[in-house]
Amino acid sequence: MNIKILGTGCAKCHSLEKTVKEVVSNLKLDAQVEAVNDMKEILTYNILTTPGLVINEKVVLSGHVPNKREVERILMNAQSSEDKC
Protein backbone atom coordinates (compact mmCIF):
# COMPACT_ATOMS: atom_id res chain seq x y z
CA MET A 1 0.00 0.00 0.00
CA ASN A 2 1.31 3.44 -0.92
CA ILE A 3 0.20 6.25 1.41
CA LYS A 4 0.87 9.93 0.85
CA ILE A 5 0.28 12.76 3.29
CA LEU A 6 -0.28 15.95 1.32
CA GLY A 7 0.58 19.15 3.12
CA THR A 8 2.82 22.16 3.37
CA GLY A 9 4.36 21.21 6.69
CA CYS A 10 1.80 22.71 9.07
CA ALA A 11 0.95 21.23 12.47
CA LYS A 12 -2.15 19.49 11.09
CA CYS A 13 -0.12 17.83 8.35
CA HIS A 14 2.47 16.59 10.85
CA SER A 15 -0.30 15.33 13.12
CA LEU A 16 -1.90 13.34 10.28
CA GLU A 17 1.47 11.88 9.29
CA LYS A 18 2.20 10.82 12.87
CA THR A 19 -1.23 9.22 13.28
CA VAL A 20 -0.99 7.36 9.97
CA LYS A 21 2.47 6.01 10.81
CA GLU A 22 1.26 4.85 14.25
CA VAL A 23 -1.75 3.06 12.76
CA VAL A 24 0.33 1.44 10.01
CA SER A 25 2.72 0.16 12.67
CA ASN A 26 -0.02 -1.00 15.05
CA LEU A 27 -1.89 -2.85 12.30
CA LYS A 28 1.37 -4.22 10.87
CA LEU A 29 0.41 -3.11 7.37
CA ASP A 30 2.76 -3.47 4.44
CA ALA A 31 2.73 0.22 3.54
CA GLN A 32 5.05 3.03 2.55
CA VAL A 33 4.16 6.41 4.05
CA GLU A 34 5.43 9.47 2.22
CA ALA A 35 5.02 13.15 3.07
CA VAL A 36 4.43 15.29 -0.02
CA ASN A 37 5.28 18.94 0.60
CA ASP A 38 5.75 20.16 -2.97
CA MET A 39 2.79 22.42 -3.80
CA LYS A 40 2.88 21.58 -7.52
CA GLU A 41 2.58 17.87 -6.73
CA ILE A 42 -0.15 18.50 -4.13
CA LEU A 43 -2.18 20.43 -6.71
CA THR A 44 -2.17 17.41 -9.05
CA TYR A 45 -4.50 15.68 -6.57
CA ASN A 46 -7.18 18.40 -6.90
CA ILE A 47 -7.65 18.99 -3.18
CA LEU A 48 -8.69 22.42 -1.94
CA THR A 49 -7.41 22.18 1.63
CA THR A 50 -4.65 20.30 3.37
CA PRO A 51 -3.86 17.97 4.90
CA GLY A 52 -4.74 15.35 2.36
CA LEU A 53 -4.52 11.60 2.59
CA VAL A 54 -3.89 9.60 -0.57
CA ILE A 55 -3.89 5.81 -0.67
CA ASN A 56 -2.70 4.07 -3.82
CA GLU A 57 -3.07 7.35 -5.73
CA LYS A 58 -6.68 7.88 -4.63
CA VAL A 59 -7.58 10.86 -2.42
CA VAL A 60 -9.49 9.48 0.56
CA LEU A 61 -9.53 12.54 2.82
CA SER A 62 -8.72 16.23 2.77
CA GLY A 63 -9.16 19.31 4.89
CA HIS A 64 -9.13 17.85 8.39
CA VAL A 65 -7.18 15.65 10.74
CA PRO A 66 -9.07 12.45 11.48
CA ASN A 67 -8.85 10.70 14.81
CA LYS A 68 -6.95 7.44 15.17
CA ARG A 69 -10.09 5.31 14.86
CA GLU A 70 -11.04 6.98 11.57
CA VAL A 71 -7.53 6.43 10.19
CA GLU A 72 -7.73 2.76 11.19
CA ARG A 73 -11.06 2.42 9.37
CA ILE A 74 -9.73 4.13 6.24
CA LEU A 75 -6.58 1.99 6.13
CA MET A 76 -8.42 -1.26 6.82
CA ASN A 77 -10.89 -0.49 4.02
CA ALA A 78 -8.00 0.24 1.66
CA GLN A 79 -6.28 -2.98 2.72
CA SER A 80 -9.38 -5.08 2.11
CA SER A 81 -9.81 -3.44 -1.32
CA GLU A 82 -6.22 -4.40 -2.16
CA ASP A 83 -6.81 -7.96 -1.04
CA LYS A 84 -9.78 -8.31 -3.42
CA CYS A 85 -7.68 -7.39 -6.47
Summary of the structure (lengths in Angstrom):
residues: 85
radius of gyration: 11.9
end to end distance: 12.5
largest distance: 35.4
contacts: 252
relative contact order: 0.25
helix: 46%
strand: 22%
